[in-house]
Structures are given as C-alpha cells and as structure tokens.
C-alpha cells in the first residue's frame, strides 16, 4: 500500500515537473495535456487520474510555485508584535520571490498566466482561485502591517487594509513591469531600491 502511494506521488510529481517545463517552452495556452503526458513519460490516463482537467493541473502548478512565498508571508504575519523589528523582513520575502521568478521559467509562465487571467473571465474556477489567493495575500499583509504599526515601524494614521492594498499593488506593478520588459527585465538591485523607497514613505516621520 505504501509502495503504491509512493509511486502515485512520484507520478504526480513527474507530471508537475513536466508541465513546468512545457509551460515554460510553449506557454500555458498552447500546451496540451498530451504534451505534458509525453514529456512526463506517462499516459493521458495517468494525467486524468491525478488532475481532472488542464485547469486542475494549472491550479496544482500555482500551489507548487507559490508555496514558498505563501509560507513565508504566513509565517511573517503570524509573528508576535514584539518580533516585528524591521520592514526589511517583508522586503526580504518579496525579493526572494522575485529571485525565484527569475530562476524558474515555469514560475515566470505561471506568474504571466495569473496576471492575464486576473483581468478576464475565461475560467470561472481559475478566477475564483486567483481571487482567493489575492484575499489571502491581502489578509497576510494587513496582519503584518497592524503589528508593524504597534511596533512603531509604520505610521499609525493609515488603515492597515489600505496599507496592504497599496503595498500589494506596488509589488504587482514591479513584477508586471519586469515580465513585460524584454529581454533583461529589472535587476534585483532595482527591486530592492524600489521597495526601500516605498517603505520609506510609510515610516513615521
């Protein structure tokens, strides 16, 4: 039984690995499940055993590539008030996410995909997933800034929810500009400087 479960998990992982490679090469919309099956060395039936359709596979990819940043933001937002000692804690999480996007072609493709689908209604289930991720991110940022205000790191006359929306919009703008600026995009140094300038504006006078 354990062997069968391990084999199943290995097959699922292989499918996700292959999907990441094919998405990066061909783009998400041009990738067919038969392409993924061929790259993973499995049958289409194996794909459908693990993922009911292409949208389910995309959601699994979103889970996989977004997990490190989601976990880091969740851990940061759950810290005690006294543990929030610098806005650099959030800055570092964002920069790490930016670096991962540059290093993983599949993550870059998924990020492009999310930006595109967030502005259209081509898929009800994927739009619902994107909306859910947005609300989770805003909740985590809001909790972080509430604690940063208590620690005296952020102006106290700004609503934490407004702060969360403001900061998230800036982060998305950086990523979108980077992905739309070919061939080199933005440097890590530029992103760090942009975040420093952003955070400077919300610190107490």
ROSE-4610 file (N, C-alpha, C; in Angstrom, 1 decimal, always signed):
// ROSE-4610
residu = [X/X/X/X/X/X/X/X/X/X/X/X/X/X/X/X/X/X/X/X/X/X/X/X/X/X/X/X/X/X/X/X/X/X/X/X/X/X/X/X/X/X/X/X/X/X/X/X/X/X/X/X/X/X/X/X/X/X/X/X/X/X/X/X/X/X/X/X/X/X/X/X/X/X/X/X/X/X/X/X/X/X/X/X/X/X/X/X/X/X/X/X/X/X/X/X/X/X/X/X/X/X/X/X/X/X/X/X/X/X/X/X/X/X/X/X/X/X/X/X/X/X/X/X/X/X/X/X/X/X/X/X/X/X/X/X/X/X/X/X/X/X/X/X/X/X/X/X/X/X/X/X/X/X/X/X/X/X/X/X/X/X/X/X/X/X/X/X/X/X/X/X/X/X/X/X/X/X/X/X/X/X/X/X/X/X/X/X/X/X/X/X/X/X/X/X/X/X/X/X/X/X/X/X/X/X/X/X/X/X/X/X/X/X/X/X/X/X/X/X/X/X/X/X/X/X/X/X/X/X/X/X/X/X/X/X/X/X/X/X/X/X/X/X/X/X/X/X/X/X/X/X/X/X/X/X/X/X/X/X/X/X/X/X/X/X/X/X/X/X/X/X/X/X/X/X/X/X/X/X/X/X/X/X/X/X/X/X/X/X/X/X/X/X/X/X/X/X/X/X/X/X/X/X/X/X/X/X/X/X/X/X/X/X/X/X/X/X/X/X/X/X/X/X/X/X/X/X/X/X/X/X/X/X/X/X/X/X/X/X/X/X/X/X/X/X/X/X/X/X/X/X/X/X/X/X/X/X/X/X/X/X/X/X/X/X/X/X/X/X/X/X/X/X/X/X/X/X/X/X/X/X/X/X/X/X/X/X/X/X/X/X/X/X/X/X/X/X/X/X/X/X/X/X/X/X/X/X/X/X/X/X/X/X/X/X/X/X/X/X/X/X/X/X/X/X/X/X/X/X/X/X/X/X/X/X/X/X/X/X/X/X/X/X/X/X/X/X/X/X/X/X/X/X/X/X/X/X/X/X/X/X/X/X/X/X/X/X/X/X/X/X/X/X/X/X/X/X/X/X/X/X/X/X/X/X/X/X/X/X/X/X/X/X/X/X/X/X/X/X/X/X/X/X/X/X/X/X/X/X/X/X/X/X/X/X/X/X/X/X/X/X/X/X/X/X/X/X/X/X/X/X/X/X/X/X/X/X/X/X/X/X/X/X/X/X/X/X/X/X/X/X/X/X/X/X/X/X/X/X/X/X/X/X/X/X/X/X/X/X/X/X/X/X/X/X/X/X/X/X/X/X/X/X/X/X/X/X/X/X/X/X/X/X/X/X/X/X/X/X/X/X/X/X/X/X/X/X/X/X/X/X/X/X/X]
num = [1/1/1/2/2/2/3/3/3/4/4/4/5/5/5/6/6/6/7/7/7/8/8/8/9/9/9/10/10/10/11/11/11/12/12/12/13/13/13/14/14/14/15/15/15/16/16/16/17/17/17/18/18/18/19/19/19/20/20/20/21/21/21/22/22/22/23/23/23/24/24/24/25/25/25/26/26/26/27/27/27/28/28/28/29/29/29/30/30/30/31/31/31/32/32/32/33/33/33/34/34/34/35/35/35/36/36/36/37/37/37/38/38/38/39/39/39/40/40/40/41/41/41/42/42/42/43/43/43/44/44/44/45/45/45/46/46/46/47/47/47/48/48/48/49/49/49/50/50/50/51/51/51/52/52/52/53/53/53/54/54/54/55/55/55/56/56/56/57/57/57/58/58/58/59/59/59/60/60/60/61/61/61/62/62/62/63/63/63/64/64/64/65/65/65/66/66/66/67/67/67/68/68/68/69/69/69/70/70/70/71/71/71/72/72/72/73/73/73/74/74/74/75/75/75/76/76/76/77/77/77/78/78/78/79/79/79/80/80/80/81/81/81/82/82/82/83/83/83/84/84/84/85/85/85/86/86/86/87/87/87/88/88/88/89/89/89/90/90/90/91/91/91/92/92/92/93/93/93/94/94/94/95/95/95/96/96/96/97/97/97/98/98/98/99/99/99/100/100/100/101/101/101/102/102/102/103/103/103/104/104/104/105/105/105/106/106/106/107/107/107/108/108/108/109/109/109/110/110/110/111/111/111/112/112/112/113/113/113/114/114/114/115/115/115/116/116/116/117/117/117/118/118/118/119/119/119/120/120/120/121/121/121/122/122/122/123/123/123/124/124/124/125/125/125/126/126/126/127/127/127/128/128/128/129/129/129/130/130/130/131/131/131/132/132/132/133/133/133/134/134/134/135/135/135/136/136/136/137/137/137/138/138/138/139/139/139/140/140/140/141/141/141/142/142/142/143/143/143/144/144/144/145/145/145/146/146/146/147/147/147/148/148/148/149/149/149/150/150/150/151/151/151/152/152/152/153/153/153/154/154/154/155/155/155/156/156/156/157/157/157/158/158/158/159/159/159/160/160/160/161/161/161/162/162/162/163/163/163/164/164/164/165/165/165/166/166/166/167/167/167/168/168/168/169/169/169/170/170/170/171/171/171/172/172/172/173/173/173/174/174/174/175/175/175/176/176/176/177/177/177/178/178/178/179/179/179/180/180/180/181/181/181/182/182/182/183/183/183/184/184/184/185/185/185/186/186/186/187/187/187/188/188/188/189/189/189/190/190/190/191/191/191/192/192/192/193/193/193/194/194/194/195/195/195/196/196/196/197/197/197/198/198/198/199/199/199/200/200/200/201/201/201/202/202/202/203/203/203/204/204/204/205/205/205]
x = [+0.8/+0.0/+0.9/+1.9/+2.8/+3.5/+3.9/+4.6/+3.7/+2.5/+1.5/+1.4/+1.3/+1.1/+2.3/+3.5/+4.8/+4.9/+4.5/+4.5/+3.6/+2.4/+1.4/+1.9/+2.5/+3.1/+4.2/+5.0/+6.1/+5.6/+4.6/+4.0/+3.4/+2.7/+2.1/+3.2/+4.3/+5.4/+6.1/+6.2/+6.8/+5.9/+4.6/+3.7/+3.8/+3.9/+4.1/+5.4/+6.5/+7.8/+7.7/+7.1/+7.0/+6.1/+5.0/+4.1/+4.9/+5.7/+6.5/+7.4/+8.1/+9.0/+8.3/+7.1/+6.4/+5.7/+5.2/+4.6/+5.6/+6.9/+7.9/+8.3/+8.3/+8.7/+7.6/+6.4/+5.3/+4.3/+4.4/+3.3/+2.2/+1.3/+0.3/-0.9/-1.3/-2.5/-2.2/-0.9/-0.6/-0.2/-0.1/+0.3/-0.9/-0.9/-1.9/-1.6/-2.5/-2.3/-1.5/-1.7/-0.9/+0.6/+0.9/+2.3/+2.9/+2.1/+2.6/+2.8/+1.9/+2.0/+3.2/+3.5/+4.6/+5.9/+6.0/+7.2/+7.4/+6.3/+6.4/+6.6/+6.4/+6.6/+5.4/+4.2/+3.1/+1.9/+0.8/-0.3/-1.2/-2.1/-3.1/-4.0/-4.2/-5.0/-4.4/-3.0/-2.3/-2.5/-2.5/-2.8/-4.2/-5.2/-6.5/-6.8/-5.9/-6.1/-5.7/-4.8/-4.3/-5.0/-5.3/-5.9/-7.1/-8.2/-9.5/-9.4/-8.7/-8.5/-7.3/-7.1/-6.0/-6.0/-7.2/-7.3/-6.9/-7.2/-6.8/-5.3/-4.7/-3.2/-2.6/-3.2/-2.7/-2.8/-3.9/-4.0/-3.0/-2.7/-1.6/-0.3/+0.0/+1.2/+1.3/+0.1/+0.1/+0.4/-0.2/+0.1/+1.6/+2.2/+3.6/+4.5/+4.4/+5.3/+5.1/+3.8/+3.6/+3.8/+4.0/+4.1/+5.2/+6.4/+7.4/+7.1/+6.6/+6.2/+5.0/+4.0/+2.8/+3.2/+4.1/+4.5/+5.3/+6.2/+7.0/+6.1/+5.1/+4.2/+3.3/+2.9/+2.0/+2.8/+4.0/+4.9/+5.2/+5.4/+5.7/+4.4/+3.3/+2.0/+1.6/+2.2/+1.8/+2.8/+3.8/+4.8/+4.2/+4.7/+4.2/+4.6/+3.8/+4.1/+5.6/+6.1/+7.5/+8.5/+8.1/+9.1/+9.2/+8.3/+8.3/+9.3/+10.5/+11.6/+12.0/+11.6/+12.0/+11.1/+10.9/+10.1/+11.0/+12.3/+13.1/+12.7/+12.0/+11.5/+10.6/+9.7/+8.8/+9.5/+10.4/+11.3/+12.0/+12.6/+13.3/+12.5/+11.2/+10.3/+10.0/+9.8/+9.4/+10.6/+11.8/+13.0/+13.2/+13.1/+13.2/+12.2/+11.0/+10.0/+10.4/+11.0/+11.4/+12.6/+13.5/+14.6/+14.2/+13.2/+12.7/+12.1/+11.3/+10.7/+11.7/+12.9/+13.9/+14.6/+14.7/+15.4/+14.6/+13.3/+12.4/+11.5/+11.8/+11.0/+9.5/+9.2/+7.9/+7.1/+7.8/+7.2/+6.9/+7.8/+7.6/+6.3/+6.2/+5.0/+3.7/+3.7/+2.6/+2.2/+3.2/+3.0/+2.4/+2.9/+2.3/+0.8/+0.6/-0.7/-1.7/-1.3/-2.1/-2.4/-1.5/-1.7/-2.8/-2.7/-3.6/-5.0/-5.1/-6.4/-7.1/-6.3/-6.9/-7.8/-7.6/-8.3/-9.3/-9.6/-10.6/-11.5/-12.4/-13.3/-13.4/-12.3/-12.2/-12.5/-12.2/-12.3/-12.9/-14.1/-14.7/-13.9/-13.5/-12.8/-11.4/-10.7/-9.3/-9.5/-10.5/-10.7/-11.0/-11.8/-12.1/-10.8/-10.0/-8.7/-7.8/-7.7/-6.9/-7.5/-8.8/-9.5/-9.2/-9.2/-8.9/-7.4/-6.5/-5.1/-4.9/-5.6/-5.5/-5.9/-7.1/-7.6/-6.7/-6.1/-5.2/-3.9/-3.4/-2.2/-2.6/-3.7/-4.1/-4.3/-4.8/-5.0/-3.7/-2.7/-1.4/-0.7/-0.8/-0.1/-0.8/-2.1/-2.8/-2.4/-2.3/-1.9/-0.4/+0.4/+1.8/+1.9/+1.1/+1.2/+0.5/-0.5/-1.1/+0.0/+0.8/+1.8/+3.0/+3.3/+4.3/+4.0/+2.7/+2.2/+2.4/+2.0/+2.1/+3.6/+4.5/+5.9/+6.5/+5.7/+6.2/+7.0/+6.9/+7.6/+6.9/+5.6/+4.7/+3.8/+3.5/+2.6/+1.3/+0.8/-0.4/-1.7/-1.6/-2.8/-3.3/-2.7/-3.1/-3.7/-4.9/-5.6/-4.8/-4.6/-3.8/-4.3/-5.6/-6.1/-5.7/-5.7/-5.3/-3.8/-3.0/-1.6/-1.3/-2.1/-2.0/-2.2/-3.3/-3.6/-2.6/-2.1/-1.1/+0.2/+0.7/+1.9/+1.8/+0.7/+0.5/+0.4/-0.2/-0.3/+1.1/+1.9/+3.3/+4.1/+3.9/+4.7/+4.2/+2.9/+2.4/+2.9/+3.0/+3.5/+4.9/+5.7/+7.1/+7.2/+6.5/+6.6/+6.1/+5.0/+4.4/+5.3/+5.9/+6.9/+8.1/+8.5/+9.7/+9.4/+8.2/+7.9/+7.6/+7.2/+6.9/+8.1/+9.2/+10.4/+11.4/+11.5/+12.4/+13.7/+14.8/+15.0/+15.4/+15.9/+16.6/+15.6/+14.6/+13.8/+14.5/+14.0/+14.5/+15.6/+16.5/+17.5/+17.0/+17.6/+17.3/+17.6/+18.7/+19.1/+18.0/+17.5/+16.4/+15.2/+14.8/+13.6/+13.8/+15.0/+15.3/+15.2/+15.8/+15.8/+14.3/+13.5/+12.1/+11.3/+11.6/+10.9/+11.4/+12.6/+13.2/+12.5/+12.3/+11.7/+10.2/+9.5/+8.1/+8.0/+8.8/+8.6/+9.0/+9.9/+10.3/+9.1/+8.2/+7.1/+6.0/+6.1/+5.1/+5.6/+6.9/+7.5/+7.1/+7.1/+6.8/+7.8/+7.4/+8.3/+9.3]
y = [-1.2/+0.0/+1.3/+1.3/+2.4/+2.6/+1.4/+1.5/+2.1/+1.7/+2.2/+3.8/+4.2/+5.6/+6.4/+5.8/+6.5/+6.6/+5.5/+5.5/+6.6/+6.7/+7.7/+9.1/+9.3/+10.7/+11.0/+10.0/+10.2/+10.5/+9.8/+10.1/+11.5/+11.9/+13.2/+14.3/+14.1/+15.0/+15.1/+13.9/+13.9/+14.7/+14.6/+15.3/+16.8/+17.2/+18.6/+19.2/+18.3/+18.7/+19.0/+18.0/+18.1/+19.2/+19.5/+20.6/+21.9/+22.0/+23.2/+23.5/+22.4/+22.6/+22.9/+22.2/+22.5/+23.9/+24.3/+25.6/+26.7/+26.5/+27.4/+27.5/+26.3/+26.3/+26.8/+26.4/+26.6/+27.7/+28.0/+28.9/+28.0/+28.5/+27.7/+27.4/+28.4/+28.3/+27.3/+27.2/+26.3/+24.9/+24.7/+23.4/+22.5/+21.3/+20.3/+19.3/+18.6/+17.6/+16.4/+16.2/+15.1/+15.5/+16.8/+17.3/+17.0/+17.3/+17.0/+15.5/+14.7/+13.3/+12.7/+13.2/+12.7/+13.1/+14.4/+14.9/+14.1/+13.7/+13.0/+11.5/+11.0/+9.6/+8.8/+9.4/+8.7/+8.8/+8.1/+8.2/+9.3/+9.7/+10.7/+10.3/+8.9/+8.4/+8.7/+8.6/+8.9/+10.4/+11.3/+12.7/+12.9/+12.2/+12.4/+11.7/+10.8/+10.1/+11.1/+12.0/+13.0/+14.3/+14.7/+16.0/+15.9/+16.4/+16.2/+16.9/+18.0/+18.7/+19.6/+20.4/+21.3/+22.3/+22.8/+23.8/+23.3/+22.0/+21.5/+21.3/+21.0/+20.9/+22.3/+23.3/+24.7/+25.1/+24.8/+25.1/+24.4/+23.2/+22.4/+23.1/+23.6/+24.3/+25.6/+26.3/+27.5/+27.2/+26.1/+25.7/+25.5/+24.8/+24.4/+25.6/+26.4/+27.5/+28.7/+28.8/+29.9/+29.5/+28.2/+27.7/+28.4/+28.5/+29.2/+30.6/+31.4/+32.8/+32.8/+32.0/+31.9/+31.5/+30.5/+30.1/+31.2/+31.9/+32.9/+34.1/+34.5/+35.6/+35.2/+33.9/+33.4/+33.4/+32.9/+32.9/+34.3/+35.2/+36.6/+37.3/+37.0/+37.6/+37.0/+35.8/+35.2/+35.5/+36.2/+36.6/+37.4/+37.4/+38.2/+39.7/+40.6/+42.0/+42.4/+41.8/+42.2/+41.6/+40.6/+40.0/+40.8/+41.7/+42.6/+43.7/+43.6/+44.5/+45.4/+45.1/+45.8/+45.5/+46.5/+46.3/+45.5/+45.4/+44.6/+43.1/+42.7/+41.3/+41.0/+42.0/+41.8/+42.0/+43.0/+43.3/+42.0/+41.3/+40.1/+39.0/+38.9/+37.9/+38.2/+39.5/+39.9/+39.7/+40.1/+39.9/+38.4/+37.6/+36.1/+35.6/+36.1/+35.7/+36.2/+37.4/+37.9/+37.1/+36.7/+35.9/+34.6/+34.0/+32.7/+32.8/+33.9/+34.1/+34.1/+34.7/+34.8/+33.5/+32.7/+31.4/+30.3/+30.3/+29.2/+29.7/+29.2/+29.6/+29.2/+28.1/+27.7/+28.7/+29.2/+30.1/+31.4/+31.8/+33.0/+32.9/+31.7/+31.4/+31.5/+30.9/+30.9/+32.3/+33.1/+34.5/+35.3/+35.1/+35.7/+35.3/+34.0/+33.5/+34.1/+34.2/+34.8/+36.3/+37.0/+38.4/+38.5/+37.6/+37.7/+37.2/+36.1/+35.6/+36.5/+37.3/+38.1/+39.2/+39.5/+40.6/+40.1/+38.8/+38.3/+37.2/+36.7/+35.7/+34.4/+34.0/+32.8/+31.5/+31.5/+30.3/+30.7/+30.3/+30.6/+30.0/+28.8/+28.1/+28.8/+29.1/+29.7/+31.1/+31.8/+33.2/+33.2/+32.2/+32.0/+31.8/+30.9/+30.6/+31.9/+32.6/+33.9/+34.9/+35.0/+35.9/+35.4/+34.1/+33.6/+33.9/+33.7/+34.0/+35.5/+36.3/+37.8/+38.1/+37.6/+37.9/+37.3/+36.2/+35.6/+36.5/+37.0/+37.8/+39.1/+39.7/+41.0/+40.8/+39.7/+39.4/+39.3/+38.6/+38.4/+39.7/+40.5/+41.9/+42.8/+42.7/+43.5/+43.2/+41.9/+41.4/+41.9/+41.8/+42.2/+43.7/+44.5/+46.0/+46.4/+45.7/+46.0/+45.8/+44.8/+44.5/+45.5/+45.9/+46.8/+48.2/+48.5/+49.8/+49.8/+48.7/+48.6/+48.6/+48.2/+48.2/+49.6/+50.5/+51.8/+51.9/+51.0/+50.9/+51.6/+51.8/+52.3/+53.4/+54.4/+55.5/+54.9/+55.4/+54.8/+55.4/+56.4/+57.0/+56.5/+55.4/+54.7/+53.4/+53.2/+52.0/+50.8/+49.7/+48.6/+47.9/+47.9/+47.4/+48.2/+49.5/+50.4/+50.2/+50.0/+49.7/+48.4/+47.4/+46.1/+46.3/+46.9/+47.1/+48.0/+49.0/+49.9/+49.1/+48.4/+47.6/+46.5/+45.8/+44.7/+45.2/+46.4/+47.0/+47.4/+47.9/+48.2/+47.0/+45.9/+44.7/+44.1/+44.0/+43.5/+44.4/+45.7/+46.6/+46.3/+46.0/+45.6/+44.4/+43.3/+42.0/+42.2/+42.9/+43.0/+43.8/+44.8/+45.6/+44.7/+44.0/+43.1/+42.1/+41.5/+40.4/+41.0/+42.3/+42.9/+43.7/+43.7/+44.4/+43.4/+43.3/+42.3/+43.0/+42.3/+40.9/+40.7/+41.8/+41.6/+41.9/+42.7/+43.0/+43.8/+43.8/+44.6/+43.8/+44.5/+43.8/+43.7/+42.8/+42.6/+43.9/+44.5/+45.8/+46.9/+46.9/+47.9/+47.6/+46.3/+46.0/+46.3/+46.0/+46.3/+47.8/+48.6/+50.1/+50.6/+50.0/+50.4/+50.1/+49.0/+48.6/+49.5/+49.9/+50.8/+52.1/+52.6/+53.9/+53.8/+52.7/+52.5/+52.5/+51.7/+51.6/+52.9/+53.6/+54.9/+55.8/+55.7/+56.7/+56.3/+55.1/+54.8/+54.7/+55.1/+55.1/+56.4/+56.3/+57.5/+58.6/+59.9/+61.0/+61.1]
z = [+0.0/+0.0/+0.0/+0.9/+0.9/-0.4/-1.0/-2.3/-3.3/-3.4/-4.4/-4.2/-2.9/-2.6/-3.0/-2.7/-3.1/-4.6/-5.3/-6.8/-7.3/-6.7/-7.2/-7.0/-5.8/-5.6/-6.5/-6.8/-7.7/-9.1/-9.6/-10.9/-10.9/-9.9/-9.8/-9.9/-9.1/-9.1/-10.5/-11.2/-12.5/-13.5/-13.4/-14.2/-14.0/-12.8/-12.5/-13.0/-12.8/-13.4/-14.9/-15.5/-17.0/-17.4/-16.7/-17.0/-16.9/-15.8/-15.7/-16.9/-17.3/-18.5/-19.8/-20.0/-21.2/-21.2/-20.0/-19.9/-20.2/-19.7/-19.9/-21.4/-22.1/-23.5/-24.4/-24.2/-25.2/-24.7/-23.4/-22.9/-22.4/-21.6/-20.9/-21.9/-22.6/-23.5/-24.7/-25.1/-26.2/-25.8/-24.5/-24.0/-23.9/-24.5/-24.3/-23.3/-22.8/-21.8/-22.4/-23.7/-24.4/-24.4/-24.5/-24.5/-23.1/-22.1/-20.7/-20.5/-20.9/-20.8/-21.4/-22.7/-23.4/-22.7/-22.2/-21.5/-20.2/-19.6/-18.3/-18.4/-19.7/-19.9/-19.3/-19.3/-18.8/-19.8/-19.6/-20.5/-20.1/-21.0/-20.7/-19.6/-19.5/-18.4/-17.0/-17.0/-15.7/-15.4/-16.4/-16.1/-15.5/-16.1/-15.7/-14.3/-14.0/-12.6/-11.5/-11.8/-10.8/-11.0/-12.2/-12.4/-13.4/-12.9/-13.7/-15.1/-15.2/-16.5/-16.4/-17.5/-17.5/-16.5/-16.1/-15.1/-13.8/-13.5/-12.2/-12.2/-13.3/-13.4/-13.1/-13.7/-13.6/-12.1/-11.5/-10.0/-9.2/-9.5/-8.8/-9.0/-10.2/-10.5/-9.7/-9.6/-8.8/-7.4/-6.9/-5.5/-5.3/-6.2/-6.1/-6.2/-7.1/-7.3/-6.3/-5.8/-4.9/-3.4/-3.2/-1.8/-0.9/-1.5/-0.6/-0.2/-1.1/-0.8/+0.2/-0.1/+0.8/+2.2/+2.3/+3.6/+4.4/+3.6/+4.2/+4.7/+3.9/+4.3/+5.4/+5.4/+6.5/+7.8/+7.8/+9.0/+9.5/+8.5/+8.9/+9.6/+9.0/+9.5/+10.9/+11.2/+12.5/+13.6/+13.3/+14.3/+15.4/+16.6/+17.7/+17.4/+18.0/+17.8/+18.0/+19.1/+19.5/+18.6/+17.7/+16.8/+15.5/+15.3/+14.0/+14.3/+13.9/+14.2/+13.1/+11.9/+10.7/+9.5/+8.7/+7.4/+6.4/+6.7/+5.9/+5.9/+6.9/+7.0/+5.8/+5.5/+4.4/+3.1/+3.1/+1.9/+1.4/+2.4/+2.0/+1.4/+1.9/+1.4/-0.1/-0.4/-1.7/-2.7/-2.2/-3.1/-3.4/-2.4/-2.6/-3.6/-3.6/-4.6/-6.0/-6.0/-7.3/-7.9/-7.0/-7.5/-8.0/-7.3/-7.7/-9.1/-9.3/-10.6/-11.7/-11.4/-12.5/-12.7/-11.6/-11.7/-12.3/-12.2/-12.6/-13.7/-15.0/-16.1/-15.9/-15.3/-15.1/-14.2/-13.2/-12.3/-13.0/-13.9/-14.7/-15.6/-16.2/-17.0/-16.2/-15.0/-14.1/-13.7/-13.4/-13.0/-14.1/-15.3/-16.5/-16.7/-16.5/-16.6/-15.6/-14.4/-13.3/-13.6/-14.1/-14.5/-15.6/-16.6/-17.7/-17.2/-16.5/-16.1/-15.0/-14.3/-13.3/-13.9/-15.2/-15.8/-16.8/-16.8/-17.7/-17.0/-17.7/-17.1/-18.0/-18.4/-19.3/-18.5/-17.3/-16.5/-15.1/-14.8/-13.5/-12.3/-12.5/-11.3/-11.1/-12.2/-12.0/-11.5/-12.0/-11.5/-10.0/-9.6/-8.1/-7.3/-7.9/-7.2/-7.1/-8.2/-8.2/-7.2/-7.1/-6.1/-4.7/-4.5/-3.2/-2.8/-3.7/-3.4/-3.1/-3.9/-3.6/-2.2/-1.8/-0.5/+0.6/+0.4/+1.4/+1.5/+0.4/+0.4/+1.1/+0.8/+1.5/+3.0/+3.4/+4.8/+5.5/+4.9/+5.5/+5.6/+4.6/+4.6/+5.6/+5.7/+6.7/+8.1/+8.4/+9.7/+10.0/+9.0/+9.2/+9.6/+8.8/+9.0/+10.3/+10.7/+12.0/+13.1/+13.0/+14.0/+13.9/+12.6/+12.4/+12.9/+12.9/+13.5/+15.0/+15.6/+17.1/+17.5/+16.6/+16.9/+16.6/+16.1/+15.8/+14.5/+13.6/+12.4/+11.2/+11.4/+10.3/+10.9/+10.1/+10.5/+11.0/+12.1/+12.7/+12.2/+11.4/+10.9/+9.6/+9.1/+7.9/+8.2/+7.6/+7.8/+7.3/+8.1/+7.7/+6.4/+6.2/+5.0/+3.7/+3.9/+2.8/+2.6/+3.6/+3.5/+2.7/+3.0/+2.4/+0.9/+0.5/-0.9/-1.6/-0.9/-1.5/-1.8/-0.8/-1.0/-2.0/-1.9/-2.9/-4.3/-4.5/-5.9/-6.4/-5.5/-5.9/-6.3/-5.5/-5.7/-7.1/-7.3/-8.6/-9.8/-9.6/-10.6/-11.0/-9.9/-10.2/-11.0/-10.6/-11.3/-12.7/-12.9/-14.2/-15.1/-14.6/-15.4/-15.8/-14.8/-15.1/-16.2/-16.1/-17.1/-18.5/-18.5/-19.8/-20.4/-19.7/-20.2/-20.7/-21.9/-22.5/-23.1/-23.2/-22.7/-21.3/-20.7/-19.4/-18.2/-18.3/-17.2/-16.1/-14.9/-13.8/-13.0/-12.4/-11.6/-10.2/-9.5/-8.1/-7.3/-7.7/-7.0/-7.2/-8.4/-8.7/-7.8/-7.8/-7.0/-5.5/-5.0/-3.6/-3.3/-4.3/-4.1/-4.2/-5.1/-5.2/-3.9/-3.3/-2.1/-0.9/-0.9/+0.1/+0.1/-1.2/-1.4/-1.0/-1.3/-0.9/+0.6/+1.3/+2.7/+3.4/+2.9/+3.5/+3.6/+2.6/+2.7/+3.7/+4.3/+5.3/+6.7/+6.8/+8.1/+8.9/+10.2/+11.0/+10.7/+10.7/+10.5/+11.6]
